[in-house]
């Protein structure tokens, strides 16, 4: 049994890389998993695709499934493995297919 809960994220959410807005959405999803901090997932079409470069680093998570990481271009350079997407989600995380999440220690994700 998975301990994943997914909700619509209320309000408008943005993601910034070194101050530059790379995405904004009113259709984001919030993932709550065990005692981890919540994670905001953005619809892929709400993120500037020009700033994303696929990484060789795989994403493997027992609860969420498999996916890929992305490097994010910013005004100050490339931020390695700052974003990720589930390409083969588990049944519990299937709703997150086609969405992107970001490492909050590398970029800024906030409700605006």
N, CA, C and O atoms as a printed pandas DataFrame, in Angstrom:
     atom_number atom_name residue_name chain_id  residue_number  x_coord  y_coord  z_coord
0              1         N          UNK        A               1    0.838   -1.188    0.000
1              2        CA          UNK        A               1    0.000    0.000    0.000
2              3         C          UNK        A               1    0.881    1.248    0.000
3              4         O          UNK        A               1    1.869    1.332    0.729
4              5         N          UNK        A               2    0.508    2.191   -0.816
5              6        CA          UNK        A               2    1.280    3.423   -0.941
6              7         C          UNK        A               2    0.773    4.471    0.042
7              8         O          UNK        A               2   -0.411    4.513    0.377
8              9         N          UNK        A               3    1.670    5.291    0.484
9             10        CA          UNK        A               3    1.299    6.384    1.385
10            11         C          UNK        A               3    1.417    7.706    0.644
11            12         O          UNK        A               3    2.018    8.658    1.141
12            13         N          UNK        A               4    0.837    7.754   -0.552
13            14        CA          UNK        A               4    0.878    8.947   -1.396
14            15         C          UNK        A               4   -0.521    9.551   -1.460
15            16         O          UNK        A               4   -1.511    8.851   -1.673
16            17         N          UNK        A               5   -0.576   10.861   -1.271
17            18        CA          UNK        A               5   -1.839   11.587   -1.452
18            19         C          UNK        A               5   -1.563   12.749   -2.393
19            20         O          UNK        A               5   -0.565   13.455   -2.252
20            21         N          UNK        A               6   -2.462   12.937   -3.359
21            22        CA          UNK        A               6   -2.308   13.998   -4.363
22            23         C          UNK        A               6   -3.557   14.857   -4.336
23            24         O          UNK        A               6   -4.678   14.352   -4.394
24            25         N          UNK        A               7   -3.346   16.180   -4.246
25            26        CA          UNK        A               7   -4.442   17.139   -4.177
26            27         C          UNK        A               7   -4.206   18.253   -5.185
27            28         O          UNK        A               7   -3.064   18.500   -5.573
28            29         N          UNK        A               8   -5.271   18.933   -5.619
29            30        CA          UNK        A               8   -5.053   20.172   -6.381
30            31         C          UNK        A               8   -4.363   21.184   -5.456
31            32         O          UNK        A               8   -4.784   21.365   -4.314
32            33         N          UNK        A               9   -3.323   21.830   -5.940
33            34        CA          UNK        A               9   -2.623   22.852   -5.147
34            35         C          UNK        A               9   -3.400   24.158   -5.304
35            36         O          UNK        A               9   -3.523   24.684   -6.411
36            37         N          UNK        A              10   -3.909   24.665   -4.223
37            38        CA          UNK        A              10   -4.742   25.863   -4.284
38            39         C          UNK        A              10   -3.923   27.086   -4.644
39            40         O          UNK        A              10   -2.784   27.240   -4.201
40            41         N          UNK        A              11   -4.515   27.957   -5.452
41            42        CA          UNK        A              11   -3.876   29.213   -5.814
42            43         C          UNK        A              11   -2.975   29.089   -7.028
43            44         O          UNK        A              11   -3.044   28.124   -7.790
44            45         N          UNK        A              12   -2.131   30.093   -7.184
45            46        CA          UNK        A              12   -1.184   30.152   -8.296
46            47         C          UNK        A              12    0.211   29.875   -7.754
47            48         O          UNK        A              12    0.632   30.463   -6.757
48            49         N          UNK        A              13    0.923   28.973   -8.424
49            50        CA          UNK        A              13    2.273   28.585   -8.006
50            51         C          UNK        A              13    3.273   28.979   -9.077
51            52         O          UNK        A              13    2.962   28.945  -10.268
52            53         N          UNK        A              14    4.468   29.351   -8.656
53            54        CA          UNK        A              14    5.520   29.688   -9.615
54            55         C          UNK        A              14    6.803   28.956   -9.239
55            56         O          UNK        A              14    7.004   28.535   -8.100
56            57         N          UNK        A              15    7.658   28.825  -10.245
57            58        CA          UNK        A              15    8.990   28.277  -10.014
58            59         C          UNK        A              15    9.982   29.235  -10.656
59            60         O          UNK        A              15    9.816   29.640  -11.807
60            61         N          UNK        A              16   11.025   29.596   -9.892
61            62        CA          UNK        A              16   12.052   30.522  -10.352
62            63         C          UNK        A              16   13.421   29.867  -10.237
63            64         O          UNK        A              16   13.719   29.176   -9.263
64            65         N          UNK        A              17   14.239   30.099  -11.242
65            66        CA          UNK        A              17   15.620   29.621  -11.239
66            67         C          UNK        A              17   16.525   30.844  -11.191
67            68         O          UNK        A              17   16.602   31.605  -12.156
68            69         N          UNK        A              18   17.201   31.029  -10.080
69            70        CA          UNK        A              18   18.049   32.218   -9.876
70            71         C          UNK        A              18   17.304   33.503  -10.194
71            72         O          UNK        A              18   17.849   34.405  -10.831
72            73         N          UNK        A              19   16.059   33.584   -9.750
73            74        CA          UNK        A              19   15.259   34.801   -9.899
74            75         C          UNK        A              19   14.417   34.868  -11.157
75            76         O          UNK        A              19   13.465   35.646  -11.209
76            77         N          UNK        A              20   14.736   34.075  -12.180
77            78        CA          UNK        A              20   13.978   34.096  -13.440
78            79         C          UNK        A              20   12.800   33.126  -13.353
79            80         O          UNK        A              20   12.978   31.946  -13.049
80            81         N          UNK        A              21   11.600   33.633  -13.622
81            82        CA          UNK        A              21   10.413   32.775  -13.606
82            83         C          UNK        A              21   10.475   31.833  -14.802
83            84         O          UNK        A              21   10.566   32.269  -15.949
84            85         N          UNK        A              22   10.424   30.527  -14.514
85            86        CA          UNK        A              22   10.433   29.542  -15.602
86            87         C          UNK        A              22    9.091   28.834  -15.733
87            88         O          UNK        A              22    8.887   28.048  -16.658
88            89         N          UNK        A              23    8.188   29.108  -14.815
89            90        CA          UNK        A              23    6.862   28.521  -14.900
90            91         C          UNK        A              23    5.920   29.094  -13.872
91            92         O          UNK        A              23    6.328   29.571  -12.813
92            93         N          UNK        A              24    4.635   29.033  -14.216
93            94        CA          UNK        A              24    3.581   29.512  -13.325
94            95         C          UNK        A              24    2.321   28.733  -13.657
95            96         O          UNK        A              24    2.032   28.491  -14.828
96            97         N          UNK        A              25    1.573   28.340  -12.641
97            98        CA          UNK        A              25    0.397   27.518  -12.897
98            99         C          UNK        A              25   -0.683   27.704  -11.847
99           100         O          UNK        A              25   -0.400   27.916  -10.668
100          101         N          UNK        A              26   -1.921   27.621  -12.301
101          102        CA          UNK        A              26   -3.074   27.547  -11.408
102          103         C          UNK        A              26   -3.604   26.108  -11.393
103          104         O          UNK        A              26   -4.633   25.824  -10.779
104          105         N          UNK        A              27   -2.890   25.204  -12.077
105          106        CA          UNK        A              27   -3.326   23.807  -12.211
106          107         C          UNK        A              27   -2.334   22.832  -11.589
107          108         O          UNK        A              27   -2.313   21.652  -11.937
108          109         N          UNK        A              28   -1.518   23.328  -10.674
109          110        CA          UNK        A              28   -0.497   22.483  -10.049
110          111         C          UNK        A              28   -1.149   21.454   -9.113
111          112         O          UNK        A              28   -2.275   21.631   -8.648
112          113         N          UNK        A              29   -0.410   20.391   -8.862
113          114        CA          UNK        A              29   -0.833   19.359   -7.919
114          115         C          UNK        A              29    0.129   19.320   -6.744
115          116         O          UNK        A              29    1.321   19.593   -6.892
116          117         N          UNK        A              30   -0.399   18.978   -5.576
117          118        CA          UNK        A              30    0.411   18.866   -4.361
118          119         C          UNK        A              30    0.512   17.395   -3.977
119          120         O          UNK        A              30   -0.500   16.712   -3.816
120          121         N          UNK        A              31    1.740   16.919   -3.835
121          122        CA          UNK        A              31    1.988   15.545   -3.404
122          123         C          UNK        A              31    2.366   15.563   -1.929
123          124         O          UNK        A              31    3.277   16.284   -1.520
124          125         N          UNK        A              32    1.668   14.775   -1.146
125          126        CA          UNK        A              32    1.989   14.593    0.266
126          127         C          UNK        A              32    2.345   13.124    0.435
127          128         O          UNK        A              32    1.571   12.238    0.072
128          129         N          UNK        A              33    3.527   12.879    0.990
129          130        CA          UNK        A              33    4.028   11.510    1.118
130          131         C          UNK        A              33    4.670   11.331    2.480
131          132         O          UNK        A              33    5.669   11.977    2.797
132          133         N          UNK        A              34    4.099   10.459    3.274
133          134        CA          UNK        A              34    4.583   10.168    4.622
134          135         C          UNK        A              34    4.895   11.468    5.377
135          136         O          UNK        A              34    4.074   12.385    5.402
136          137         N          UNK        A              35    6.075   11.542    5.986
137          138        CA          UNK        A              35    6.422   12.740    6.753
138          139         C          UNK        A              35    7.374   13.660    5.987
139          140         O          UNK        A              35    8.022   14.523    6.580
140          141         N          UNK        A              36    7.455   13.470    4.654
141          142        CA          UNK        A              36    8.286   14.346    3.819
142          143         C          UNK        A              36    7.582   15.683    3.601
143          144         O          UNK        A              36    6.357   15.754    3.691
144          145         N          UNK        A              37    8.343   16.748    3.314
145          146        CA          UNK        A              37    7.698   18.014    2.938
146          147         C          UNK        A              37    6.881   17.805    1.658
147          148         O          UNK        A              37    7.244   16.993    0.807
148          149         N          UNK        A              38    5.785   18.541    1.533
149          150        CA          UNK        A              38    4.960   18.420    0.328
150          151         C          UNK        A              38    5.747   18.870   -0.898
151          152         O          UNK        A              38    6.683   19.663   -0.788
152          153         N          UNK        A              39    5.364   18.362   -2.059
153          154        CA          UNK        A              39    6.018   18.705   -3.320
154          155         C          UNK        A              39    4.951   19.192   -4.291
155          156         O          UNK        A              39    3.888   18.582   -4.413
156          157         N          UNK        A              40    5.238   20.294   -4.982
157          158        CA          UNK        A              40    4.327   20.833   -5.982
158          159         C          UNK        A              40    4.746   20.322   -7.357
159          160         O          UNK        A              40    5.914   20.421   -7.736
160          161         N          UNK        A              41    3.798   19.781   -8.089
161          162        CA          UNK        A              41    4.012   19.296   -9.456
162          163         C          UNK        A              41    3.285   20.232  -10.413
163          164         O          UNK        A              41    2.104   20.528  -10.234
164          165         N          UNK        A              42    4.003   20.692  -11.429
165          166        CA          UNK        A              42    3.478   21.627  -12.418
166          167         C          UNK        A              42    3.129   20.897  -13.709
167          168         O          UNK        A              42    3.883   20.023  -14.137
168          169         N          UNK        A              43    1.997   21.236  -14.346
169          170        CA          UNK        A              43    1.752   20.680  -15.673
170          171         C          UNK        A              43    2.915   21.048  -16.584
171          172         O          UNK        A              43    3.374   22.190  -16.582
172          173         N          UNK        A              44    3.383   20.097  -17.350
173          174        CA          UNK        A              44    4.570   20.318  -18.180
174          175         C          UNK        A              44    4.413   21.520  -19.111
175          176         O          UNK        A              44    5.375   22.250  -19.352
176          177         N          UNK        A              45    3.214   21.724  -19.628
177          178        CA          UNK        A              45    2.993   22.846  -20.561
178          179         C          UNK        A              45    3.045   24.211  -19.870
179          180         O          UNK        A              45    3.080   25.238  -20.547
180          181         N          UNK        A              46    3.052   24.237  -18.547
181          182        CA          UNK        A              46    3.149   25.500  -17.812
182          183         C          UNK        A              46    4.589   25.869  -17.465
183          184         O          UNK        A              46    4.827   26.886  -16.814
184          185         N          UNK        A              47    5.541   25.059  -17.890
185          186        CA          UNK        A              47    6.965   25.314  -17.647
186          187         C          UNK        A              47    7.641   25.614  -18.982
187          188         O          UNK        A              47    7.376   24.945  -19.980
188          189         N          UNK        A              48    8.513   26.618  -19.000
189          190        CA          UNK        A              48    9.230   26.986  -20.228
190          191         C          UNK        A              48   10.149   25.832  -20.635
191          192         O          UNK        A              48   11.173   25.592  -19.997
192          193         N          UNK        A              49    9.779   25.126  -21.692
193          194        CA          UNK        A              49   10.549   23.940  -22.093
194          195         C          UNK        A              49   11.962   24.289  -22.551
195          196         O          UNK        A              49   12.849   23.436  -22.503
196          197         N          UNK        A              50   12.186   25.519  -22.991
197          198        CA          UNK        A              50   13.510   25.917  -23.470
198          199         C          UNK        A              50   14.560   25.895  -22.360
199          200         O          UNK        A              50   15.755   25.833  -22.650
200          201         N          UNK        A              51   14.136   25.945  -21.096
201          202        CA          UNK        A              51   15.102   25.969  -19.992
202          203         C          UNK        A              51   15.419   24.573  -19.461
203          204         O          UNK        A              51   16.253   24.429  -18.568
204          205         N          UNK        A              52   14.767   23.548  -20.000
205          206        CA          UNK        A              52   14.951   22.183  -19.506
206          207         C          UNK        A              52   15.847   21.372  -20.437
207          208         O          UNK        A              52   15.662   21.376  -21.654
208          209         N          UNK        A              53   16.807   20.687  -19.856
209          210        CA          UNK        A              53   17.681   19.795  -20.619
210          211         C          UNK        A              53   17.706   18.448  -19.901
211          212         O          UNK        A              53   18.068   18.390  -18.726
212          213         N          UNK        A              54   17.328   17.358  -20.586
213          214        CA          UNK        A              54   17.325   16.055  -19.926
214          215         C          UNK        A              54   18.689   15.708  -19.343
215          216         O          UNK        A              54   19.724   15.996  -19.944
216          217         N          UNK        A              55   18.679   15.096  -18.181
217          218        CA          UNK        A              55   19.879   14.654  -17.485
218          219         C          UNK        A              55   20.056   13.152  -17.703
219          220         O          UNK        A              55   19.099   12.456  -18.043
220          221         N          UNK        A              56   21.256   12.658  -17.512
221          222        CA          UNK        A              56   21.501   11.215  -17.574
222          223         C          UNK        A              56   21.110   10.525  -16.268
223          224         O          UNK        A              56   21.069    9.296  -16.204
224          225         N          UNK        A              57   20.827   11.299  -15.242
225          226        CA          UNK        A              57   20.499   10.735  -13.928
226          227         C          UNK        A              57   19.067   10.184  -13.936
227          228         O          UNK        A              57   18.125   10.926  -14.214
228          229         N          UNK        A              58   18.896    8.906  -13.637
229          230        CA          UNK        A              58   17.545    8.352  -13.583
230          231         C          UNK        A              58   16.866    8.670  -12.247
231          232         O          UNK        A              58   17.530    8.883  -11.233
232          233         N          UNK        A              59   15.563    8.697  -12.269
233          234        CA          UNK        A              59   14.763    8.845  -11.049
234          235         C          UNK        A              59   14.115    7.488  -10.786
235          236         O          UNK        A              59   13.380    6.967  -11.625
236          237         N          UNK        A              60   14.394    6.928   -9.625
237          238        CA          UNK        A              60   13.803    5.641   -9.255
238          239         C          UNK        A              60   13.281    5.777   -7.831
239          240         O          UNK        A              60   14.042    6.030   -6.897
240          241         N          UNK        A              61   11.971    5.604   -7.681
241          242        CA          UNK        A              61   11.337    5.754   -6.378
242          243         C          UNK        A              61   10.329    4.618   -6.197
243          244         O          UNK        A              61    9.461    4.421   -7.047
244          245         N          UNK        A              62   10.437    3.886   -5.119
245          246        CA          UNK        A              62    9.531    2.766   -4.874
246          247         C          UNK        A              62    8.066    3.206   -4.859
247          248         O          UNK        A              62    7.202    2.500   -5.377
248          249         N          UNK        A              63    7.787    4.357   -4.273
249          250        CA          UNK        A              63    6.405    4.816   -4.125
250          251         C          UNK        A              63    5.846    5.533   -5.352
251          252         O          UNK        A              63    4.659    5.412   -5.655
252          253         N          UNK        A              64    6.698    6.280   -6.058
253          254        CA          UNK        A              64    6.210    7.109   -7.179
254          255         C          UNK        A              64    6.502    6.522   -8.548
255          256         O          UNK        A              64    5.784    6.827   -9.501
256          257         N          UNK        A              65    7.513    5.704   -8.679
257          258        CA          UNK        A              65    7.832    5.100   -9.967
258          259         C          UNK        A              65    9.161    5.565  -10.512
259          260         O          UNK        A              65   10.048    5.972   -9.762
260          261         N          UNK        A              66    9.292    5.500  -11.835
261          262        CA          UNK        A              66   10.542    5.861  -12.500
262          263         C          UNK        A              66   10.344    7.113  -13.341
263          264         O          UNK        A              66    9.240    7.419  -13.792
264          265         N          UNK        A              67   11.450    7.830  -13.537
265          266        CA          UNK        A              67   11.368    9.040  -14.326
266          267         C          UNK        A              67   12.739    9.555  -14.705
267          268         O          UNK        A              67   13.732    8.829  -14.677
268          269         N          UNK        A              68   12.765   10.824  -15.058
269          270        CA          UNK        A              68   13.994   11.469  -15.502
270          271         C          UNK        A              68   14.183   12.790  -14.771
271          272         O          UNK        A              68   13.227   13.445  -14.356
272          273         N          UNK        A              69   15.449   13.154  -14.629
273          274        CA          UNK        A              69   15.797   14.465  -14.087
274          275         C          UNK        A              69   16.076   15.418  -15.239
275          276         O          UNK        A              69   16.351   14.994  -16.361
276          277         N          UNK        A              70   16.003   16.714  -14.945
277          278        CA          UNK        A              70   16.310   17.756  -15.918
278          279         C          UNK        A              70   17.244   18.776  -15.293
279          280         O          UNK        A              70   17.100   19.140  -14.126
280          281         N          UNK        A              71   18.209   19.233  -16.093
281          282        CA          UNK        A              71   18.999   20.404  -15.722
282          283         C          UNK        A              71   18.152   21.614  -16.109
283          284         O          UNK        A              71   17.395   21.563  -17.078
284          285         N          UNK        A              72   18.283   22.701  -15.349
285          286        CA          UNK        A              72   17.510   23.918  -15.607
286          287         C          UNK        A              72   18.468   25.059  -15.920
287          288         O          UNK        A              72   19.371   25.359  -15.140
288          289         N          UNK        A              73   18.260   25.686  -17.066
289          290        CA          UNK        A              73   19.066   26.859  -17.433
290          291         C          UNK        A              73   18.523   28.078  -16.704
291          292         O          UNK        A              73   17.311   28.261  -16.591
292          293         N          UNK        A              74   19.431   28.905  -16.214
293          294        CA          UNK        A              74   19.045   30.131  -15.522
294          295         C          UNK        A              74   19.974   31.245  -15.968
295          296         O          UNK        A              74   20.980   30.981  -16.627
296          297         N          UNK        A              75   19.656   32.494  -15.619
297          298        CA          UNK        A              75   20.532   33.599  -16.005
298          299         C          UNK        A              75   21.964   33.448  -15.493
299          300         O          UNK        A              75   22.893   34.016  -16.068
300          301         N          UNK        A              76   22.141   32.687  -14.419
301          302        CA          UNK        A              76   23.468   32.527  -13.824
302          303         C          UNK        A              76   24.121   31.202  -14.172
303          304         O          UNK        A              76   25.165   30.861  -13.615
304          305         N          UNK        A              77   23.519   30.447  -15.088
305          306        CA          UNK        A              77   24.100   29.171  -15.492
306          307         C          UNK        A              77   23.140   28.015  -15.319
307          308         O          UNK        A              77   21.980   28.199  -14.952
308          309         N          UNK        A              78   23.636   26.828  -15.586
309          310        CA          UNK        A              78   22.812   25.617  -15.516
310          311         C          UNK        A              78   22.765   25.094  -14.081
311          312         O          UNK        A              78   23.789   25.019  -13.402
312          313         N          UNK        A              79   21.569   24.736  -13.633
313          314        CA          UNK        A              79   21.369   24.142  -12.315
314          315         C          UNK        A              79   21.146   22.649  -12.556
315          316         O          UNK        A              79   20.133   22.245  -13.127
316          317         N          UNK        A              80   22.096   21.847  -12.119
317          318        CA          UNK        A              80   22.078   20.412  -12.408
318          319         C          UNK        A              80   20.967   19.681  -11.661
319          320         O          UNK        A              80   20.757   19.896  -10.467
320          321         N          UNK        A              81   20.263   18.816  -12.381
321          322        CA          UNK        A              81   19.244   17.932  -11.802
322          323         C          UNK        A              81   18.256   18.667  -10.897
323          324         O          UNK        A              81   17.929   18.196   -9.807
324          325         N          UNK        A              82   17.792   19.810  -11.355
325          326        CA          UNK        A              82   16.899   20.638  -10.535
326          327         C          UNK        A              82   15.425   20.283  -10.705
327          328         O          UNK        A              82   14.607   20.600   -9.842
328          329         N          UNK        A              83   15.082   19.630  -11.808
329          330        CA          UNK        A              83   13.691   19.250  -12.043
330          331         C          UNK        A              83   13.594   17.770  -12.334
331          332         O          UNK        A              83   14.588   17.124  -12.667
332          333         N          UNK        A              84   12.396   17.237  -12.208
333          334        CA          UNK        A              84   12.190   15.821  -12.525
334          335         C          UNK        A              84   10.749   15.559  -12.916
335          336         O          UNK        A              84    9.837   16.317  -12.585
336          337         N          UNK        A              85   10.578   14.454  -13.635
337          338        CA          UNK        A              85    9.268   14.070  -14.126
338          339         C          UNK        A              85    9.152   12.554  -14.084
339          340         O          UNK        A              85   10.121   11.842  -14.348
340          341         N          UNK        A              86    7.977   12.070  -13.755
341          342        CA          UNK        A              86    7.730   10.630  -13.725
342          343         C          UNK        A              86    7.309   10.170  -15.117
343          344         O          UNK        A              86    6.271   10.596  -15.623
344          345         N          UNK        A              87    8.101    9.312  -15.731
345          346        CA          UNK        A              87    7.757    8.781  -17.049
346          347         C          UNK        A              87    7.047    7.440  -16.945
347          348         O          UNK        A              87    6.323    7.045  -17.858
348          349         N          UNK        A              88    7.252    6.742  -15.837
349          350        CA          UNK        A              88    6.611    5.461  -15.596
350          351         C          UNK        A              88    6.145    5.432  -14.136
351          352         O          UNK        A              88    6.727    4.735  -13.305
352          353         N          UNK        A              89    5.077    6.203  -13.830
353          354        CA          UNK        A              89    4.637    6.290  -12.441
354          355         C          UNK        A              89    3.952    5.018  -11.952
355          356         O          UNK        A              89    3.430    4.232  -12.743
356          357         N          UNK        A              90    3.963    4.834  -10.646
357          358        CA          UNK        A              90    3.198    3.748  -10.042
358          359         C          UNK        A              90    1.718    4.077  -10.181
359          360         O          UNK        A              90    1.356    5.195  -10.550
360          361         N          UNK        A              91    0.877    3.118   -9.889
361          362        CA          UNK        A              91   -0.566    3.348   -9.951
362          363         C          UNK        A              91   -0.973    4.485   -9.009
363          364         O          UNK        A              91   -1.824    5.304   -9.354
364          365         N          UNK        A              92   -0.369    4.533   -7.830
365          366        CA          UNK        A              92   -0.691    5.569   -6.842
366          367         C          UNK        A              92   -0.299    6.969   -7.314
367          368         O          UNK        A              92   -0.910    7.960   -6.913
368          369         N          UNK        A              93    0.726    7.044   -8.168
369          370        CA          UNK        A              93    1.228    8.345   -8.639
370          371         C          UNK        A              93    0.852    8.628  -10.088
371          372         O          UNK        A              93    1.355    9.587  -10.672
372          373         N          UNK        A              94   -0.014    7.824  -10.676
373          374        CA          UNK        A              94   -0.350    7.952  -12.096
374          375         C          UNK        A              94   -0.831    9.353  -12.478
375          376         O          UNK        A              94   -0.603    9.802  -13.601
376          377         N          UNK        A              95   -1.484   10.031  -11.563
377          378        CA          UNK        A              95   -1.995   11.383  -11.813
378          379         C          UNK        A              95   -0.867   12.380  -12.096
379          380         O          UNK        A              95   -1.115   13.441  -12.670
380          381         N          UNK        A              96    0.362   12.054  -11.701
381          382        CA          UNK        A              96    1.502   12.959  -11.875
382          383         C          UNK        A              96    2.182   12.818  -13.235
383          384         O          UNK        A              96    3.111   13.568  -13.534
384          385         N          UNK        A              97    1.742   11.877  -14.060
385          386        CA          UNK        A              97    2.316   11.718  -15.405
386          387         C          UNK        A              97    2.053   13.025  -16.181
387          388         O          UNK        A              97    0.943   13.556  -16.160
388          389         N          UNK        A              98    3.086   13.525  -16.859
389          390        CA          UNK        A              98    2.950   14.771  -17.603
390          391         C          UNK        A              98    3.183   16.020  -16.762
391          392         O          UNK        A              98    2.972   17.140  -17.229
392          393         N          UNK        A              99    3.616   15.825  -15.528
393          394        CA          UNK        A              99    3.900   16.949  -14.624
394          395         C          UNK        A              99    5.392   16.989  -14.310
395          396         O          UNK        A              99    6.098   15.989  -14.447
396          397         N          UNK        A             100    5.856   18.155  -13.888
397          398        CA          UNK        A             100    7.245   18.355  -13.478
398          399         C          UNK        A             100    7.285   18.856  -12.040
399          400         O          UNK        A             100    6.463   19.675  -11.632
400          401         N          UNK        A             101    8.239   18.361  -11.292
401          402        CA          UNK        A             101    8.491   18.868   -9.948
402          403         C          UNK        A             101    9.929   19.365   -9.903
403          404         O          UNK        A             101   10.731   19.065  -10.788
404          405         N          UNK        A             102   10.245   20.127   -8.863
405          406        CA          UNK        A             102   11.561   20.748   -8.775
406          407         C          UNK        A             102   12.140   20.578   -7.382
407          408         O          UNK        A             102   11.410   20.518   -6.392
408          409         N          UNK        A             103   13.451   20.503   -7.322
409          410        CA          UNK        A             103   14.181   20.411   -6.065
410          411         C          UNK        A             103   14.180   21.799   -5.423
411          412         O          UNK        A             103   14.842   22.718   -5.905
412          413         N          UNK        A             104   13.433   21.935   -4.338
413          414        CA          UNK        A             104   13.267   23.246   -3.678
414          415         C          UNK        A             104   14.561   23.749   -3.061
415          416         O          UNK        A             104   14.627   24.909   -2.654
416          417         N          UNK        A             105   15.602   22.909   -2.977
417          418        CA          UNK        A             105   16.885   23.392   -2.481
418          419         C          UNK        A             105   17.723   24.012   -3.604
419          420         O          UNK        A             105   18.769   24.610   -3.352
420          421         N          UNK        A             106   17.240   23.859   -4.867
421          422        CA          UNK        A             106   17.995   24.372   -6.018
422          423         C          UNK        A             106   17.283   25.495   -6.750
423          424         O          UNK        A             106   17.930   26.347   -7.359
424          425         N          UNK        A             107   15.951   25.505   -6.696
425          426        CA          UNK        A             107   15.149   26.560   -7.321
426          427         C          UNK        A             107   14.085   26.981   -6.315
427          428         O          UNK        A             107   13.916   26.341   -5.277
428          429         N          UNK        A             108   13.373   28.052   -6.622
429          430        CA          UNK        A             108   12.345   28.557   -5.703
430          431         C          UNK        A             108   10.971   28.175   -6.220
431          432         O          UNK        A             108   10.591   28.550   -7.329
432          433         N          UNK        A             109   10.227   27.432   -5.419
433          434        CA          UNK        A             109    8.851   27.069   -5.721
434          435         C          UNK        A             109    7.999   27.743   -4.658
435          436         O          UNK        A             109    8.191   27.526   -3.462
436          437         N          UNK        A             110    7.039   28.577   -5.114
437          438        CA          UNK        A             110    6.227   29.302   -4.127
438          439         C          UNK        A             110    4.842   29.607   -4.653
439          440         O          UNK        A             110    4.605   29.709   -5.856
440          441         N          UNK        A             111    3.937   29.747   -3.699
441          442        CA          UNK        A             111    2.581   30.189   -4.011
442          443         C          UNK        A             111    2.602   31.702   -4.105
443          444         O          UNK        A             111    3.135   32.377   -3.224
444          445         N          UNK        A             112    2.026   32.236   -5.165
445          446        CA          UNK        A             112    2.044   33.696   -5.347
446          447         C          UNK        A             112    0.649   34.274   -5.296
447          448         O          UNK        A             112    0.478   35.485   -5.430
